[in-house]
Amino acid sequence: MIVILGPTASGKTKLAIKLANKVNGEIISADSRQVYRRMNIGTGKDLDEYKSIPYHLIDIAEPGEEYNLFRYQRDFHKAHTYIYSLNKKPIMCGGTGMYISGILDGYQLVDIPFDAELRSSLADKKEDELIELLKSYGPLHNSTDTSSQKRLIRAIEIANYSKEHTIKENNFPPVPAKIFGIDIPRDVLKERITTRLKFRLESGMIEEVASLLKGGLTPDELKFYGLEYKFVTQYLNNEINKNDLFQKLNSAIHQYAKRQMTWFRKMEKEGHYIHWLDYKLSIKNAVELIEKKAFKA
């Protein structure tokens, strides 16, 4: 498999589509928000760009529905197997580092649903209180469960669910891949993010969020998706003004891009070799370079 990764606004999708067209491939999205229907502008699906190239794991869940890495692994492997059955080449493309790592490293996961009521009851508790509560379920087996309030609450959620339910497990093997990343300077990326955000705000992103709210999603549900959906919802609820919307959202996306790169560097430290492609390369030259390294080396 070939993986095309990079921070938001780096040009991953265009490159993956050109590559798929050249090597008879199909694209598997690795984006945690593009799985949701009707969340198009805010997630940057740009579906018109795909044209005749088949894509997978986009528009497969309803907004408000819980979709997580556990489900992604299962859906990914179905798509991956299907693409191979057609004698075509799977190309994973996206920027959600956890989804990419979960596939490449074969994370062993259990399916524990989100418990909003439980989380709400634990939200104001201090970490030492949460640790004692977690201990009440049995011995602590994983020290990382106590490293933050968020991890403690998730560990309690898992322990609480496990008392009365049989837990489903994923046991997928690591998927071998050649990984290519788009190497783009931070100042250039910041400019692209800002330009793209202005375009999306002018192209109906606010109206998209308003439509989702009108369709029955609550503000809290939409804020859960972060970035565009969080700040536009705040704007529509008169919590921030138009200028704050742009400034806060722009800054948040810049920070998100930085976190993406941190995750990719972490992947490298864990043994994944990423072939970094200079962003100045033409798409044609980048495709030729990928072909050379992935298929002819």
C-alpha contacts under 8 A as a table, 3 or more apart, distances in Angstrom:
res1	aa1	res2	aa2	distance
1	M	89	K	6.88
1	M	90	P	5.50
1	M	91	I	6.00
1	M	92	M	7.38
1	M	175	V	7.74
1	M	176	P	6.64
1	M	177	A	4.58
1	M	178	K	6.38
2	I	90	P	6.70
2	I	91	I	4.88
2	I	92	M	6.20
2	I	177	A	5.44
2	I	178	K	4.99
2	I	179	I	5.95
2	I	180	F	7.56
2	I	294	A	7.45
3	V	91	I	5.77
3	V	92	M	4.66
3	V	93	C	5.86
3	V	177	A	6.66
3	V	178	K	6.21
3	V	179	I	4.64
3	V	180	F	5.91
4	I	12	K	6.31
4	I	15	L	7.96
4	I	16	A	6.54
4	I	91	I	7.30
4	I	92	M	6.16
4	I	93	C	4.76
4	I	94	G	6.71
4	I	179	I	6.30
4	I	180	F	5.04
4	I	181	G	5.76
4	I	182	I	7.81
5	L	12	K	6.33
5	L	93	C	5.91
5	L	94	G	5.39
5	L	95	G	5.61
5	L	179	I	7.56
5	L	180	F	6.30
5	L	181	G	4.77
5	L	182	I	6.67
6	G	10	S	6.20
6	G	12	K	6.48
6	G	94	G	7.15
6	G	95	G	5.70
6	G	181	G	5.26
6	G	182	I	5.22
6	G	183	D	7.38
6	G	260	Q	7.55
6	G	261	M	7.33
7	P	10	S	5.74
7	P	95	G	5.85
7	P	182	I	7.88
7	P	257	A	5.15
7	P	258	K	7.69
7	P	260	Q	5.73
7	P	261	M	6.38
8	T	11	G	7.86
8	T	95	G	6.65
8	T	193	I	7.64
8	T	257	A	5.88
9	A	12	K	7.72
9	A	189	L	6.94
9	A	192	R	6.34
9	A	193	I	5.94
9	A	196	R	7.67
10	S	182	I	6.58
10	S	184	I	6.92
10	S	189	L	6.77
10	S	192	R	7.93
10	S	279	Y	7.69
11	G	14	K	5.75
11	G	15	L	6.54
11	G	182	I	7.66
12	K	15	L	5.34
12	K	16	A	6.13
12	K	93	C	6.74
12	K	94	G	6.95
12	K	182	I	7.17
13	T	16	A	5.08
13	T	17	I	6.09
13	T	93	C	6.72
13	T	94	G	7.59
14	K	17	I	5.24
14	K	18	K	6.30
14	K	49	E	7.36
14	K	283	I	7.95
15	L	18	K	5.24
15	L	19	L	6.12
15	L	283	I	6.01
15	L	286	A	7.66
15	L	287	V	7.21
16	A	19	L	5.03
16	A	20	A	6.01
16	A	27	I	7.28
16	A	91	I	7.09
16	A	93	C	6.54
17	I	20	A	5.07
17	I	21	N	6.16
17	I	27	I	7.51
17	I	49	E	7.79
17	I	50	Y	6.29
17	I	53	I	6.83
18	K	21	N	5.13
18	K	22	K	6.30
18	K	283	I	7.39
18	K	284	K	7.86
18	K	287	V	7.13
19	L	22	K	5.08
19	L	23	V	6.16
19	L	25	G	7.44
19	L	287	V	5.57
20	A	23	V	5.35
20	A	24	N	5.53
20	A	25	G	4.11
20	A	26	E	5.89
20	A	27	I	7.08
20	A	53	I	7.02
20	A	89	K	7.72
20	A	91	I	7.13
21	N	24	N	5.64
21	N	25	G	6.47
21	N	53	I	6.76
22	K	25	G	7.66
22	K	287	V	7.99
23	V	89	K	7.11
24	N	88	K	5.75
24	N	89	K	6.29
25	G	53	I	7.73
25	G	88	K	5.29
25	G	89	K	4.28
25	G	90	P	5.67
25	G	91	I	6.53
26	E	53	I	6.33
26	E	54	P	5.29
26	E	55	Y	5.85
26	E	56	H	7.85
26	E	83	I	6.88
26	E	88	K	6.97
26	E	89	K	6.23
26	E	90	P	5.30
26	E	91	I	6.03
27	I	53	I	7.58
27	I	54	P	6.45
27	I	55	Y	4.66
27	I	56	H	6.19
27	I	90	P	6.03
27	I	91	I	4.78
27	I	92	M	5.77
27	I	93	C	6.69
28	I	55	Y	5.83
28	I	56	H	4.78
28	I	57	L	6.24
28	I	76	F	7.32
28	I	79	A	7.34
28	I	80	H	7.77
28	I	90	P	6.86
28	I	91	I	5.95
28	I	92	M	4.66
28	I	93	C	6.22
29	S	34	Q	7.84
29	S	55	Y	7.18
29	S	56	H	6.11
29	S	57	L	5.64
29	S	58	I	6.59
29	S	92	M	5.86
29	S	93	C	5.17
29	S	94	G	5.76
30	A	57	L	7.82
30	A	92	M	6.42
30	A	93	C	5.59
30	A	94	G	4.30
30	A	95	G	6.40
30	A	96	T	5.90
30	A	99	Y	6.11
30	A	100	I	6.38
31	D	34	Q	5.52
31	D	35	V	7.09
31	D	94	G	5.31
31	D	95	G	6.08
31	D	96	T	5.22
31	D	99	Y	7.54
32	S	35	V	6.29
32	S	68	N	7.71
32	S	96	T	6.20
32	S	99	Y	7.44
33	R	36	Y	5.90
33	R	39	M	7.77
33	R	43	T	6.26
33	R	225	Y	7.40
34	Q	37	R	7.55
34	Q	39	M	7.07
34	Q	40	N	7.35
34	Q	43	T	5.85
34	Q	44	G	7.81
34	Q	45	K	6.45
34	Q	57	L	7.73
34	Q	58	I	5.31
34	Q	59	D	6.47
35	V	57	L	5.74
35	V	58	I	4.38
35	V	59	D	4.73
35	V	60	I	5.28
35	V	61	A	5.79
36	Y	39	M	5.92
36	Y	58	I	6.91
36	Y	59	D	4.94
36	Y	60	I	6.11
36	Y	61	A	4.82
36	Y	62	E	5.45
36	Y	63	P	5.50
37	R	40	N	7.32
37	R	58	I	7.75
37	R	59	D	4.43
37	R	60	I	6.68
37	R	61	A	6.14
37	R	62	E	5.65
37	R	63	P	6.48
38	R	59	D	7.73
38	R	63	P	7.62
38	R	208	E	7.77
38	R	212	L	7.70
39	M	42	G	6.17
39	M	43	T	6.24
39	M	63	P	7.61
39	M	208	E	7.30
40	N	43	T	5.44
40	N	44	G	5.95
40	N	45	K	5.48
40	N	46	D	7.56
40	N	208	E	7.96
41	I	44	G	5.07
41	I	45	K	6.71
41	I	46	D	7.72
41	I	200	R	6.55
41	I	204	G	7.36
41	I	205	M	5.59
41	I	208	E	7.33
42	G	200	R	7.46
42	G	205	M	6.02
42	G	208	E	7.99
42	G	228	E	5.70
42	G	229	Y	6.98
46	D	49	E	5.86
46	D	50	Y	7.84
47	L	50	Y	5.67
47	L	51	K	7.68
48	D	51	K	5.90
50	Y	53	I	5.21
50	Y	54	P	7.28
50	Y	55	Y	7.72
55	Y	58	I	7.28
56	H	79	A	6.66
57	L	60	I	6.06
57	L	75	D	7.18
57	L	76	F	7.32
59	D	62	E	7.88
61	A	65	E	6.70
61	A	67	Y	7.34
62	E	65	E	5.48
63	P	217	L	7.60
64	G	217	L	6.64
64	G	221	E	6.09
64	G	222	L	7.53
66	E	113	P	7.88
66	E	114	F	7.49
67	Y	71	R	6.34
67	Y	72	Y	7.47
68	N	71	R	5.49
68	N	72	Y	6.16
69	L	72	Y	4.75
69	L	73	Q	6.06
69	L	98	M	7.72
69	L	99	Y	6.17
69	L	102	G	7.31
70	F	73	Q	5.45
70	F	74	R	6.80
70	F	109	L	6.13
70	F	110	V	6.90
70	F	111	D	6.21
70	F	170	N	7.01
71	R	74	R	5.30
71	R	75	D	6.20
72	Y	75	D	5.09
72	Y	76	F	5.77
72	Y	99	Y	7.32
73	Q	76	F	5.09
73	Q	77	H	6.24
73	Q	99	Y	7.90
73	Q	102	G	7.26
73	Q	103	I	6.52
73	Q	170	N	7.76
73	Q	172	F	7.81
74	R	77	H	5.43
74	R	78	K	6.42
74	R	170	N	7.66
75	D	78	K	5.23
75	D	79	A	6.33
76	F	79	A	5.19
76	F	80	H	5.94
77	H	80	H	4.83
77	H	81	T	5.96
78	K	81	T	5.34
78	K	82	Y	6.13
79	A	82	Y	5.01
79	A	83	I	6.13
80	H	83	I	5.32
80	H	84	Y	6.43
80	H	90	P	6.38
81	T	84	Y	5.24
81	T	85	S	6.20
82	Y	85	S	5.01
82	Y	86	L	6.63
83	I	86	L	5.28
83	I	87	N	6.70
83	I	88	K	5.61
83	I	89	K	6.67
83	I	90	P	6.17
84	Y	87	N	4.91
84	Y	88	K	5.52
84	Y	89	K	6.62
84	Y	90	P	7.26
85	S	88	K	7.49
94	G	100	I	7.90
95	G	100	I	7.88
95	G	260	Q	6.85
96	T	99	Y	5.54
96	T	100	I	6.45
96	T	260	Q	7.35
97	G	100	I	5.10
97	G	101	S	6.05
97	G	260	Q	6.58
97	G	263	W	6.02
97	G	264	F	6.80
98	M	101	S	5.13
98	M	102	G	5.80
99	Y	102	G	5.03
99	Y	103	I	6.45
100	I	103	I	5.43
100	I	104	L	6.22
101	S	104	L	5.03
101	S	105	D	5.56
101	S	106	G	7.66
101	S	107	Y	7.76
101	S	267	M	7.48
102	G	105	D	5.54
102	G	106	G	5.49
102	G	107	Y	4.92
103	I	106	G	5.10
103	I	107	Y	6.90
103	I	174	P	6.16
103	I	175	V	6.14
104	L	174	P	4.98
104	L	175	V	4.79
104	L	176	P	6.45
104	L	177	A	7.31
105	D	173	P	7.51
105	D	174	P	4.58
105	D	175	V	6.92
106	G	171	N	7.53
106	G	172	F	5.53
106	G	173	P	4.90
106	G	174	P	3.99
106	G	175	V	6.96
107	Y	171	N	7.75
107	Y	172	F	7.43
107	Y	174	P	7.74
108	Q	169	E	7.31
108	Q	170	N	5.77
108	Q	171	N	5.57
108	Q	172	F	7.18
109	L	169	E	5.74
109	L	170	N	5.30
109	L	171	N	7.37
110	V	167	I	6.41
110	V	168	K	5.64
110	V	169	E	4.44
110	V	170	N	6.33
111	D	167	I	6.33
111	D	168	K	5.42
111	D	169	E	6.33
112	I	157	E	7.79
112	I	158	I	6.06
112	I	161	Y	6.97
112	I	167	I	7.25
114	F	157	E	7.77
115	D	118	L	5.44
115	D	119	R	6.20
115	D	157	E	6.93
116	A	119	R	5.15
116	A	120	S	6.05
117	E	120	S	5.19
117	E	121	S	6.37
118	L	121	S	5.18
118	L	122	L	6.39
118	L	157	E	7.24
119	R	122	L	5.12
119	R	123	A	5.96
119	R	153	I	6.74
119	R	157	E	7.68
120	S	123	A	5.23
121	S	124	D	7.38
122	L	125	K	5.46
122	L	130	L	7.71
122	L	153	I	6.96
125	K	129	E	6.18
125	K	130	L	6.54
126	K	129	E	5.32
126	K	130	L	6.36
126	K	149	Q	7.69
127	E	130	L	4.99
127	E	131	I	6.12
127	E	146	T	7.90
127	E	148	S	7.39
127	E	149	Q	5.78
127	E	152	L	7.59
128	D	131	I	5.05
128	D	132	E	6.34
129	E	132	E	5.26
129	E	133	L	6.27
130	L	133	L	4.99
130	L	134	L	6.08
130	L	149	Q	7.67
130	L	152	L	6.38
130	L	153	I	7.21
131	I	134	L	5.06
131	I	135	K	6.18
131	I	146	T	6.65
131	I	152	L	6.94
132	E	135	K	5.06
132	E	136	S	6.40
133	L	136	S	5.17
133	L	137	Y	7.25
133	L	156	I	7.55
134	L	137	Y	5.64
134	L	138	G	7.33
134	L	140	L	7.66
134	L	152	L	7.45
134	L	155	A	7.21
134	L	156	I	5.51
134	L	159	A	7.63
135	K	138	G	5.25
135	K	139	P	5.86
135	K	140	L	6.31
137	Y	159	A	6.46
137	Y	160	N	7.63
140	L	143	S	7.10
142	N	145	D	5.69
142	N	146	T	7.98
143	S	146	T	5.80
143	S	147	S	7.10
144	T	147	S	5.08
144	T	151	R	7.47
145	D	148	S	7.35
145	D	151	R	5.19
145	D	152	L	5.35
145	D	155	A	6.07
146	T	149	Q	7.31
146	T	151	R	6.41
146	T	152	L	5.35
147	S	151	R	6.66
147	S	152	L	7.40
148	S	151	R	5.30
148	S	152	L	6.20
149	Q	152	L	5.03
149	Q	153	I	6.15
150	K	153	I	5.32
150	K	154	R	6.31
151	R	154	R	5.08
151	R	155	A	6.05
152	L	155	A	5.03
152	L	156	I	6.18
153	I	156	I	5.11
153	I	157	E	6.08
154	R	157	E	4.90
154	R	158	I	6.22
155	A	158	I	5.11
155	A	159	A	6.15
156	I	159	A	4.99
156	I	160	N	5.87
157	E	160	N	5.21
157	E	161	Y	6.15
158	I	161	Y	5.22
158	I	162	S	6.04
159	A	162	S	5.09
159	A	163	K	6.59
160	N	163	K	5.61
160	N	164	E	7.80
161	Y	164	E	6.10
161	Y	165	H	6.14
162	S	165	H	5.26
162	S	166	T	6.73
162	S	167	I	6.67
178	K	273	Y	7.98
178	K	274	I	7.66
178	K	294	A	6.19
179	I	272	H	7.89
179	I	273	Y	6.82
179	I	274	I	5.01
179	I	275	H	6.16
180	F	274	I	5.38
180	F	275	H	4.65
180	F	276	W	5.79
180	F	277	L	6.94
180	F	290	I	7.57
181	G	274	I	6.25
181	G	275	H	6.07
181	G	276	W	4.71
181	G	277	L	5.97
182	I	276	W	5.72
182	I	277	L	4.97
182	I	278	D	6.31
182	I	279	Y	5.87
183	D	276	W	5.57
183	D	277	L	5.48
183	D	278	D	5.13
183	D	279	Y	5.60
184	I	188	V	6.81
184	I	189	L	6.40
184	I	278	D	6.70
184	I	279	Y	5.32
185	P	188	V	5.42
185	P	189	L	6.19
186	R	189	L	4.97
186	R	190	K	5.99
187	D	190	K	5.13
187	D	191	E	6.37
188	V	191	E	5.22
188	V	192	R	6.32
189	L	192	R	5.04
189	L	193	I	6.10
190	K	193	I	5.10
190	K	194	T	6.20
190	K	254	H	6.36
191	E	194	T	5.22
191	E	195	T	6.14
192	R	195	T	5.15
192	R	196	R	5.98
193	I	196	R	5.17
193	I	197	L	6.03
193	I	250	N	7.36
193	I	253	I	7.34
193	I	254	H	7.23
194	T	197	L	5.14
194	T	198	K	6.34
194	T	250	N	6.22
195	T	198	K	5.32
195	T	199	F	6.40
196	R	199	F	5.07
196	R	200	R	6.18
197	L	200	R	5.10
197	L	201	L	6.14
197	L	246	F	7.98
197	L	250	N	7.08
198	K	201	L	5.28
198	K	202	E	6.29
199	F	202	E	5.15
199	F	203	S	6.03
200	R	203	S	4.84
200	R	204	G	6.53
200	R	205	M	5.69
201	L	204	G	6.02
201	L	205	M	5.20
201	L	206	I	6.38
202	E	205	M	7.31
204	G	207	E	5.07
204	G	208	E	6.05
205	M	208	E	4.94
205	M	209	V	6.43
206	I	209	V	5.31
206	I	210	A	6.24
206	I	232	V	6.18
207	E	210	A	4.93
207	E	211	S	6.08
208	E	211	S	5.13
208	E	212	L	6.41
209	V	212	L	5.08
209	V	213	L	6.33
209	V	229	Y	6.61
209	V	232	V	6.86
209	V	233	T	6.84
210	A	213	L	5.14
210	A	214	K	6.11
210	A	233	T	7.75
210	A	236	L	7.35
211	S	214	K	4.94
211	S	215	G	5.99
212	L	215	G	4.94
212	L	216	G	6.72
212	L	217	L	5.99
213	L	216	G	5.48
213	L	217	L	4.87
213	L	218	T	6.16
213	L	219	P	6.95
213	L	222	L	7.92
214	K	217	L	7.18
217	L	221	E	6.24
217	L	222	L	6.75
218	T	221	E	5.17
218	T	222	L	6.43
219	P	222	L	5.17
219	P	223	K	6.02
219	P	233	T	6.31
220	D	223	K	5.05
220	D	224	F	6.24
221	E	224	F	5.25
221	E	225	Y	7.40
222	L	225	Y	5.67
222	L	226	G	7.56
222	L	229	Y	5.72
222	L	230	K	6.29
222	L	233	T	7.08
223	K	226	G	5.39
223	K	229	Y	5.71
223	K	230	K	3.90
223	K	231	F	7.51
223	K	233	T	6.78
224	F	229	Y	7.96
224	F	230	K	6.92
225	Y	229	Y	6.05
225	Y	230	K	6.62
226	G	229	Y	5.61
226	G	230	K	4.70
226	G	231	F	7.59
227	L	230	K	5.38
227	L	231	F	6.28
227	L	249	L	6.30
227	L	252	A	6.46
227	L	253	I	6.61
228	E	231	F	5.57
228	E	232	V	5.89
228	E	249	L	6.59
229	Y	232	V	5.39
229	Y	233	T	5.89
230	K	233	T	5.36
230	K	234	Q	6.36
231	F	234	Q	4.97
231	F	235	Y	6.21
231	F	245	L	6.00
231	F	248	K	7.56
231	F	249	L	6.27
232	V	235	Y	4.92
232	V	236	L	6.15
232	V	245	L	6.68
233	T	236	L	5.07
233	T	237	N	6.14
234	Q	237	N	5.07
234	Q	238	N	6.27
234	Q	239	E	5.01
234	Q	240	I	5.98
235	Y	238	N	5.04
235	Y	239	E	5.66
235	Y	240	I	4.95
235	Y	241	N	5.93
235	Y	242	K	6.78
235	Y	245	L	6.35
236	L	239	E	7.55
237	N	240	I	7.87
238	N	241	N	6.68
240	I	244	D	5.88
240	I	245	L	6.39
241	N	244	D	5.28
241	N	245	L	6.12
242	K	245	L	5.00
242	K	246	F	6.54
243	N	246	F	5.36
243	N	247	Q	6.22
244	D	247	Q	5.07
244	D	248	K	5.63
244	D	249	L	7.93
245	L	248	K	5.54
245	L	249	L	5.83
246	F	249	L	5.29
246	F	250	N	5.79
247	Q	250	N	5.22
247	Q	251	S	6.19
248	K	251	S	5.22
248	K	252	A	6.09
249	L	252	A	4.96
249	L	253	I	6.17
250	N	253	I	5.33
250	N	254	H	6.37
251	S	254	H	5.13
251	S	255	Q	6.32
252	A	255	Q	5.09
252	A	256	Y	6.14
253	I	256	Y	4.85
253	I	257	A	6.20
254	H	257	A	5.20
254	H	258	K	6.40
255	Q	258	K	5.02
255	Q	259	R	6.33
256	Y	259	R	5.06
256	Y	260	Q	6.24
257	A	260	Q	5.02
257	A	261	M	6.42
258	K	261	M	5.25
258	K	262	T	6.32
259	R	262	T	4.94
259	R	263	W	6.29
260	Q	263	W	5.17
260	Q	264	F	6.40
261	M	264	F	5.02
261	M	265	R	6.18
262	T	265	R	5.17
262	T	266	K	6.22
263	W	266	K	4.92
263	W	267	M	6.32
264	F	267	M	4.97
264	F	268	E	6.48
265	R	268	E	5.06
265	R	269	K	6.38
266	K	269	K	5.04
266	K	270	E	6.25
267	M	270	E	5.04
267	M	271	G	6.56
267	M	272	H	5.59
268	E	271	G	5.24
268	E	272	H	4.72
268	E	273	Y	5.81
268	E	274	I	6.83
269	K	272	H	7.20
277	L	281	L	7.36
277	L	286	A	7.02
278	D	281	L	5.66
279	Y	282	S	7.98
281	L	285	N	6.12
281	L	286	A	5.93
282	S	285	N	5.23
282	S	286	A	6.13
283	I	286	A	4.98
283	I	287	V	6.07
284	K	287	V	5.24
284	K	288	E	6.32
285	N	288	E	5.05
285	N	289	L	6.15
286	A	289	L	5.07
286	A	290	I	6.21
287	V	290	I	5.10
287	V	291	E	6.13
288	E	291	E	5.06
288	E	292	K	6.19
289	L	292	K	5.10
289	L	293	K	6.24
290	I	293	K	5.21
290	I	294	A	5.70
290	I	295	F	7.94
291	E	294	A	5.27
291	E	295	F	5.45
291	E	296	K	6.86
292	K	295	F	5.79
292	K	296	K	5.01
292	K	297	A	6.24
293	K	296	K	6.08
293	K	297	A	5.20
294	A	297	A	6.35
